Amino acid sequence: MTEPVWKKIDSLARELWDLALRIHAHPELGFEEHQAAAWLSEALEKGGFRVERSAGGVSTAFSAVHQANKPGPRVAILAEYDALPELGHACGHNLIAGIAVGAALGLAAFKKDLPGTLLVFGTPAEEGGGGKLKLIQAGLFRSVDAAMMVHPADQTLADRGSLAITEVGIEFRGKAAHASSEPDKGINALDAVIQTFIGLNALRQHIRDGARIHGVITHGGQKPNIVPEHAAARFYVRAAENAYRDELVDKLRRCAEGAALATGAELDFRLMGHEYKAIRPNQALARAFARHIEDLGYPVEMPEGGMGSTDMGDVSWEVPAIHPYIRIAPGVVPGHSREFCAAAKSEPAKAAMLAAAKAVAAVCLDLWTDPSLLREAQEEFKAALTAKQANR
Ligand SMILES: [Zn+2]
């Protein structure tokens, strides 16, 4: 069945590329992806899917289903389509959308001969809003047996991890005063923010490899002749394990508390609700994906460089899941750059999108035709979950 499905995907190449380019040309930020969600929904409806718009109460999410004729695994392919401020599709989520729709339409054409149910979830706001978390909370993953998506990159990787992340907001309230004539009457909130950064920088020597704490000052005062009465900063705290990320958040809190004590400013330390878990890629599914993507001419590479964070991490705690990467450019092209934005609409990206769609479709076929794959994936998932709970 793989060959006919792949041929079908090839026959849809022009339509899929048109969709990916249209999304690229109309970048929409997280939870504002109305056009992209509509375009994907229409394409899937045309392919025989029943589409529920605003799935989980999220206006730019959707859930599409192609029912089973015969019982079998319920497999979900996830589509992202949000862009970045200023940079547009510099993370290539337009291609993730094309890959998901390509795999889905390729499989749908032969669905009457296949067991199992095919789902496509439109998952908005990966870049900070966490659309997948909302869909998890709404219960969409409760009846899913396996979930997958493919992200574009400058490498092809089958099972790269991701870092757990928490966004922290810090505000200090001090006391305004003339900075020259009566500085002794003031309490300097900006100094408290600076002291927080200094404490944090001292901490860096003593944190585990791979953990990341990075911040920006969002308020630093008004004029040099006024002692700043209000200053604020935002931090992302990331680590390979959810529990260690939480430990680092506590250490950052103590840096801020120390700064408050030293300066006399009042601290407001807040978790901003942007929190993703570290991904645990399912090795059984990743091996299946690797086999197919290599057959399609994309050798799996050794991961280079650091890792980011994704709300697919949370999905990987709910069901066996993979989030592999496909190379869309010949050389090194960092994500979230203007160069990556250009690569996401290039000819190599088109070829990569089609190959990834085929590989995803092939893993779905494996799950539907070889019960041992799902069994293996689920056993591994349960074992990993037990280990992860022990870790928390
Ligand atoms: Zn991304």
Boltz pocket constraint, residues with backbone or C-beta under 6 A from the ligand:
constraints:
  - pocket:
      binder: B
      contacts: [[A, 91], [A, 92], [A, 93], [A, 126], [A, 151]]
      max_distance: 6.0
